[in-house]
């Protein structure tokens, strides 16, 4: 497993980490939309693919941004009072440390046209946090579960509550939460957000 390269110390330690990695895989959140077909879970550390969607659930990964054009996902994500957020993985944090990083477009906010057929909004280029642990958005109502982590002391239900403009602030909060709640967190950049009714 590629993850082991981060932890090599001794053969005994590697065997222990291998079991821990297999346990971590079983803690991936379930992908809600099996699209793109045969893609990997967004929490999979062993693939280079970066792009996925959060829309009241998660899609599989792809390394082709075109897979997430509106015409491509239309038949895979049902409409209904949700926002489709196309994301690219920037880094994954566990136990307060970055365990995998990807290149990302630092100039995304300056784009004048949509990459995927939607609209340019104030959220494009911002960052959000996706956890392997779901959280109810409304009290303890299980059906309202989301993997998106809202900012501390915010209205959990607004889109603004889930978007950081500054990457370092998002990373710091994710690092603290990953230790506090024993969770794995993706720091992702917003490529596009689309109202999907």
C-alpha positions as CSV (number, residue, x, y, z in Angstrom):
1,X,0.0,0.0,0.0
2,X,1.3,3.5,-0.8
3,X,0.2,4.7,2.6
4,X,2.9,2.6,4.2
5,X,5.6,4.8,2.7
6,X,4.7,7.5,5.2
7,X,5.3,5.2,8.1
8,X,8.2,2.9,7.4
9,X,10.3,2.2,10.5
10,X,10.6,-1.5,11.0
11,X,9.0,-4.6,9.6
12,X,7.0,-5.1,12.8
13,X,5.8,-1.5,12.6
14,X,4.8,-1.9,8.9
15,X,2.7,-5.0,9.7
16,X,0.9,-3.0,12.4
17,X,0.3,0.0,10.1
18,X,-1.0,-2.4,7.3
19,X,-3.7,-3.6,9.6
20,X,-4.5,0.0,10.6
21,X,-4.7,1.0,6.9
22,X,-7.1,-1.8,6.2
23,X,-9.2,-0.6,9.2
24,X,-9.1,2.9,7.8
25,X,-10.4,1.7,4.4
26,X,-13.4,0.1,6.2
27,X,-14.1,3.6,7.7
28,X,-14.6,5.3,4.3
29,X,-18.0,6.8,4.0
30,X,-20.3,5.0,1.6
31,X,-20.4,6.6,-1.9
32,X,-24.0,7.7,-2.5
33,X,-23.8,8.1,-6.3
34,X,-21.9,5.4,-8.1
35,X,-20.6,7.8,-10.6
36,X,-18.2,7.9,-12.5
37,X,-18.6,4.1,-12.8
38,X,-15.8,2.0,-11.3
39,X,-14.3,5.1,-9.6
40,X,-12.6,5.1,-6.2
41,X,-13.9,6.5,-2.9
42,X,-12.8,10.1,-2.3
43,X,-10.9,9.0,0.8
44,X,-8.8,6.5,-1.1
45,X,-5.1,7.4,-0.6
46,X,-3.8,5.0,-3.2
47,X,-5.1,6.8,-6.3
48,X,-4.0,10.1,-7.9
49,X,-7.6,11.0,-8.9
50,X,-8.7,14.4,-7.5
51,X,-12.2,15.3,-8.5
52,X,-15.5,14.3,-6.9
53,X,-18.9,15.7,-6.0
54,X,-20.6,16.4,-2.6
55,X,-24.4,16.7,-3.1
56,X,-26.2,15.3,0.0
57,X,-23.7,12.4,-0.4
58,X,-20.5,11.7,-2.3
59,X,-19.6,10.5,-5.8
60,X,-16.6,8.4,-6.8
61,X,-13.3,10.1,-7.8
62,X,-12.1,10.8,-11.3
63,X,-9.0,12.6,-12.6
64,X,-11.0,14.0,-15.6
65,X,-12.8,17.2,-14.7
66,X,-15.0,16.8,-17.7
67,X,-16.7,13.8,-15.9
68,X,-18.4,16.4,-13.7
69,X,-19.9,18.6,-16.4
70,X,-23.7,19.1,-15.8
71,X,-24.5,17.0,-18.9
72,X,-22.3,14.2,-17.5
73,X,-23.8,13.9,-14.0
74,X,-27.4,14.8,-14.9
75,X,-28.6,11.2,-15.0
76,X,-26.7,10.1,-11.9
77,X,-27.5,12.7,-9.2
78,X,-31.3,13.3,-8.8
79,X,-32.4,16.9,-8.4
80,X,-34.2,18.1,-5.4
81,X,-33.3,21.1,-3.3
82,X,-29.6,20.4,-3.0
83,X,-26.4,21.9,-4.1
84,X,-24.0,20.0,-6.3
85,X,-20.5,21.0,-5.3
86,X,-17.7,19.8,-7.6
87,X,-14.5,19.5,-5.5
88,X,-10.8,18.7,-6.0
89,X,-8.8,17.0,-3.2
90,X,-6.1,19.3,-1.9
91,X,-5.0,17.2,1.1
92,X,-6.1,14.5,3.5
93,X,-5.6,14.9,7.2
94,X,-5.5,12.2,9.9
95,X,-4.3,12.5,13.5
96,X,-3.6,16.2,13.0
97,X,-1.2,15.5,10.1
98,X,-1.4,15.8,6.3
99,X,-1.0,12.2,5.0
100,X,-1.5,13.0,1.3
101,X,-1.4,16.1,-0.8
102,X,-2.3,17.1,-4.4
103,X,-1.6,20.1,-6.6
104,X,-4.5,22.5,-7.0
105,X,-5.3,25.7,-9.0
106,X,-4.5,28.7,-6.8
107,X,-6.0,31.0,-9.5
108,X,-9.4,29.5,-9.6
109,X,-11.1,32.6,-8.1
110,X,-9.9,34.7,-11.0
111,X,-11.8,32.6,-13.7
112,X,-14.5,34.5,-15.5
113,X,-16.3,31.5,-17.0
114,X,-17.5,28.2,-15.6
115,X,-15.4,25.1,-16.2
116,X,-18.4,22.8,-16.1
117,X,-21.5,24.6,-17.5
118,X,-22.8,26.2,-14.3
119,X,-22.2,29.7,-12.8
120,X,-19.2,31.3,-11.2
121,X,-20.1,32.0,-7.6
122,X,-18.4,33.6,-4.6
123,X,-17.6,30.1,-3.4
124,X,-15.5,28.9,-6.3
125,X,-11.9,28.6,-5.2
126,X,-12.8,28.4,-1.6
127,X,-12.2,25.3,0.6
128,X,-14.4,22.9,2.4
129,X,-13.9,20.0,4.7
130,X,-15.3,16.5,4.1
131,X,-15.2,14.0,6.9
132,X,-15.3,10.2,6.9
133,X,-17.8,10.6,9.7
134,X,-21.3,11.8,8.9
135,X,-23.0,14.5,11.0
136,X,-26.7,15.3,11.2
137,X,-27.3,18.8,9.9
138,X,-30.6,19.2,11.8
139,X,-30.3,18.1,15.4
140,X,-30.2,14.3,15.5
141,X,-32.2,13.6,12.3
142,X,-30.2,10.9,10.6
143,X,-31.7,11.6,7.2
144,X,-30.0,15.1,7.3
145,X,-26.6,13.5,7.6
146,X,-23.8,15.3,5.8
147,X,-20.0,14.7,5.4
148,X,-19.3,18.4,5.0
149,X,-18.0,20.0,8.2
150,X,-19.3,23.5,9.0
151,X,-17.1,26.2,10.5
152,X,-17.2,26.4,14.3
153,X,-19.9,28.7,15.7
154,X,-21.8,29.0,12.4
155,X,-25.3,28.3,11.1
156,X,-24.7,24.7,10.0
157,X,-27.3,24.9,7.2
158,X,-26.0,27.8,5.1
159,X,-23.6,27.3,2.3
160,X,-21.4,30.0,3.7
161,X,-21.0,28.0,6.9
162,X,-19.2,25.3,5.0
163,X,-16.7,27.4,3.0
164,X,-13.3,28.7,4.1
165,X,-11.7,31.4,1.9
166,X,-8.3,30.8,3.5
167,X,-6.8,27.3,3.0
168,X,-4.6,27.6,6.1
169,X,-7.6,28.2,8.4
170,X,-9.4,25.2,6.9
171,X,-6.3,23.0,7.4
172,X,-5.9,24.2,11.0
173,X,-9.5,23.4,11.9
174,X,-9.4,20.0,10.1
175,X,-6.1,19.1,11.9
176,X,-7.7,19.9,15.3
177,X,-10.9,18.0,14.6
178,X,-9.1,15.0,13.2
179,X,-7.4,14.6,16.6
180,X,-10.4,15.5,18.7
181,X,-12.9,13.2,16.9
182,X,-10.5,10.5,15.5
183,X,-11.6,11.2,12.0
184,X,-10.1,11.5,8.5
185,X,-10.8,14.8,6.7
186,X,-10.4,15.9,3.1
187,X,-9.5,19.5,2.6
188,X,-11.0,20.2,-0.9
189,X,-11.2,23.2,-3.2
190,X,-14.5,24.1,-4.7
191,X,-14.4,24.0,-8.5
192,X,-18.1,24.8,-9.0
193,X,-21.3,24.8,-7.0
194,X,-24.6,24.3,-8.8
195,X,-28.2,24.6,-7.4
196,X,-29.8,21.3,-8.3
197,X,-33.6,21.4,-8.1
